Amino acid sequence: MNKQWLDGMWDHMREKYGIYLRVLEAIPADRFHAHPIPQMRTPTELVVHTSGSIVRDTARGVASGAIESPEGGEEAAVARLDTKEDVLEFARTCWEQADAAMAGVGDEELGAEVANSWGIPLNGTFAVLIINEEFLHHRGQLYAYARACGAEPPFMWSFEENPEGFRPTSPR
């Protein structure tokens, strides 16, 4: 992977993140701290994991060379998110922070080692691939959550209906 490839991939990630925000919007406010699917994370827990640990923290790790969590762990972050709007704001802020970190990533960072607590050898390219794979996996869980709550999630390719800043920037 090189910077040119990263820029195209990250632009598409931005569009996918717009769909993710719309899935979160579809989940009823009173279900964010519930378990719509037994023995799985709550929607709030899943957002903290996905937006915080996977997208923001891993993007920052690619840029800095080490993946770290600034909130004292996922449980502490979840405890600070009381409402649906708090969760949505957390997700938006995490995107802004991840996007800012990725803007500074170049070929050198993509090839460099990224320290992590997962116990696996990881370079910047592999970390970017992990962001994409984990993000799609957890976005799919949120689709199941929305449906379990009686909501209809957005069509997964309807990027043009995303919020401003997450829509396609070039014609398809």
N, C-alpha and C positions, 0 to 999 in steps of 0.2 A: 504494500500500500504506500502511496505517496500523498503529498499535500493536495494535489489536484483531485485524486480519487476521494480523499477524505472530504474535501469541500462538497463534492457532488453527493456523497453518501450522507453527510451531515445536513445538507439542504433537504433531502428526502426525510431524514429523521425529524426535522422541524415540522414537516407536513404530517408525519405519523403522530407526532406529539399533539398536534392540533386535534386529530381524531380522538386521541386519549383524553384530552380535556373535555371533549364533547361527550365521551362515555361517562366521565365523572359527573358532568352536568345532568345526565340522564338518571343517575342513581338518586332515589328519594333522600332528602335531607335526614330523615329519621333513621336511615339504615347505615350511615357511615361508621357507627360504632357497634353495629350488630354483626352477626355471623350469618349472612344470607346463604352461605354454603357451609354446613357443619364441618368442623375440624380444619377450616382454612382461615387465613387472616381476615380481619375485618377490612372493609374498603379503606379506612384510614390507615391501617397498618400496611396494607398493600401499596398505597400511595407513598408513604414514607420510605418503604423499601425501594420502590421503583423510581420515584422521582429523586429521592435523596441519595440512597446508597448506590443505586445502579447508574442513573443518568448523571446527576451532579457530581457525586464523589468520584466516580470512575473517570469522568471527563477531566475533573481537576487533577486526578492522579496521572493521567496521560500527560497533562501539561507540566506537572511538578515533579513527576517521577515517583510518587508515593500516594496510594489510595488511603485517605483518612476520613473519619466522620467528625464533623465539627459540632454536632449536637449532644455528644455524650451517649450516642447509641440510638437505635431506632425507638426503643421504649420511651426514652426521654422526649424524643420529638413527637411521638404519638400523644403523649400526655399533654402537650401544649396545644393540640389541635382539637378544639371543642365543637366547632360547627362545620357544616359543609363548606361554607365560604372560607373558613380558616384552612381547610384541606385544599381547596382550589387555589388559594393564594400561595400556599406552600408549594404546590405543583408548578405554578407560574414562576415563582421566584427561583425554584430549583432549575427550571429551564433557562432562565436568564443567566444564572451563574454557570451552568454547563456550557451554554452557547458562548459566553465570554471566555471561558477557559479554552474551548476548542478553537476559537479565533486565533489564539496564539500558538497553536500546535503546528509544527512543520515536520519535514522529513526526519529531522534529528530526533524529535520526541517520539515519532512513530516507530523508530528503530531502537529506542532506548529501553532499558529495563524499567519496569514499574513495580515497586515494592508493594506487597499486598499481604493481608492477613489470611488469605485463602490457602497459602502453602503451595502455590503453583508458580513455575517460572512464567513470567508474563512480560511481554514488551508492549509498546504503545499500540501497535497494530492489532495484536490479539485482544487488548483491552477494549479497543473500539468495536471489535466484532462481538465481544461479550456484551457491551452496552446494547447493541442492536438485537442480539438473540434474547437476552433477558428481558428487554423492553417489550418485544413482541409477545413473549411468553406471558408476561404479567398483564399486558393489555388484553390478551385473550381471556385471562381469568376475570378481568373487570367486565368483559362482555357477558360472561356467564353470570356474574353478580347482578348486573343490570337486569338481565332476563329473570333471574330468581326473585328480584324485587318487583317484577311486573312492569318493568320499563323496557322500551325499545331502544337499543343502542343505535348509533349512526351506522350507515353503510361504510364499510372499512376503506373504500376508495373514494369517498366523497370529499376530497381535499378542498374543493372550491367552496364548500360550505363551512370551512373552518373559521375560527375567529381571526380577525385582522392580525397579521404577522405570522400566521401559520398556513396561509393559502399558498398555492403554487405561484412562483415568481416568473415562470416562463411557460409558454403554451406547451401542451402535450401533443 
